[in-house]
Amino acid sequence: MPRFMPRSMHIVILLLAITASAAADVKTISNGGRGSLELKLDRTELGAEEIIEGRLIFQLDEVRDKFNTAYDAIRFNGPQLNIVFPSDMAAVPLEVKWRTTVLPTFGVGRRFELPFIIRMDPAFRALLAKSDDVYRLFADGSFRISATIESPARAAGEEVTKSQFPELYQTFVSQPLTLKINRSRVAKAIDDDTVKRMIAAAEPGVRLKIVMFYAQRGVLSKKDLAAEIESASGKMKAELASFWLSMKYPASELKFFTPSGQTIKFTGHDDPPVYVLVRPQQRLHVAFDVATLHHFRAADVDTPIVTKKQITVDMPRGEGVYEMYDQQNGKPWGWLLVHKDPESRVEGLRPDTRELSTKVVEALVKRDTNALKRLAAPDYDVELALKLTRFKLAEGDIRYHESTGTSNKVRTRLKINLAPAGKEPVFARELLLEFVLVGDELKLTHANVLDVQR
């Protein structure tokens, strides 16, 4: 290649680069659509035993990308169609059944009608004894019901489906309607004993749905739910554990979790699956000692494993259940349950220090000796901490960054923005806080301001 290129060649290459960049940018569009979504119900008043029938009417009026280029058609990722109603409206597990196939491509200016029904979940209905009995599907009362069409943005690294049309990421929401459900004279409710017999006879996927539905309504007690978790296996066990925590039951009563403060070790697939309870963005250490090639995938980590290797997995921000999977051999290692629970004291689960750190920062900025003493360990020199951080904190706003550690000792870093208000942030300093568990509470043992190497 020549060392120097003619000016005209520079211009051609620049134009090609701009064109290629623009073409890449318009493959996906975020919130560039303008349109309408309308929910229509065949009837807005019905009996508790009757199915709900209706349709969504959707039309895109305009789609433009960030270069203001208009498009005649787009693709959705999915899309995900949802009928939204209060959970207490359902008397049994329900299914929203769409009566048409929804394709991902939508033309601008075209009107789409998407009919649906809301009925008893067929898998649940199949567990009921065959009879002519009529059952209540809904609770009595007036309820607000609405709809959404969602095309969620793809995860980082996920490939966009090849298409001649750009992919639009956006959510459209309908105006709510009021639905009145009247008490039925002929329909019967499903009694608690029947529910428990159905759970015992159900396949795992259906069983999970029934257990969660009736536990929320008090038909299954805390003890019943604990027994279901104990007898479950695989992903269902992790899903039920996640549901247990969402019910505000203590994590300390779930004894099968591997402490996340220690290194998780895998030597193959002969051992029982591992269940690990972690916080959002917590750092987890995983070690391997395997004889053949494996391919570890979990959350945002995807890496081949040969013989001995140790990796660090940073948990996602979002709560949920994530599988630790061996892609090479098609087998799970176990499951990660990512859950934010500031009150839990499970061994190895790092407590959430955001609120505590905020109180410490407030005491340091205000030079409030008494407030800082209440937050600190008994032998911590509060006067010295105030002296070391003096002036350095007052120069800018302070933002939580991350925490590392275990249930007994936590190190929290906060970034100090030194830029004036309205300007791009400049994080030239960090506030480092350390806490240890004293009795049942975390207490401050160290506070220091560090200059960031840039």
Secondary structure by P-SEA (a helix, b strand, c coil): ccccccaaaaaaaaaaaaaaaaaaaaccccccccbbbbbbbccccccccbbbbbbbbbbbcccccccccccccccccccccccccccccccccccccccbbbbccccccbbbbbbbbbcccaaaaaacccccbbbbcccbbbbbbbbbbbbcccccccccccccbbbbbbccccbbbbbbbccccccccccaaaaaaaaaaccaaaaaaaaaaaaaaccccaaaaaaaaaacccaaaaaaaaaaaaacccccccccccccccbbbbccccccbbbbbbcccbbbbbbbbccbbbbbbcccbbbbbcccbbbbbbbcccbbbbbbcccccccccbbbbbbbbcccccccccccaaaaaaaaaaaaaaccaaaaaaacccccaaaaaaaaaccccccbbbbbccccccccbbbbbbbbbcccccccccccbbbbbbbbbcccbbbbcccccccccc
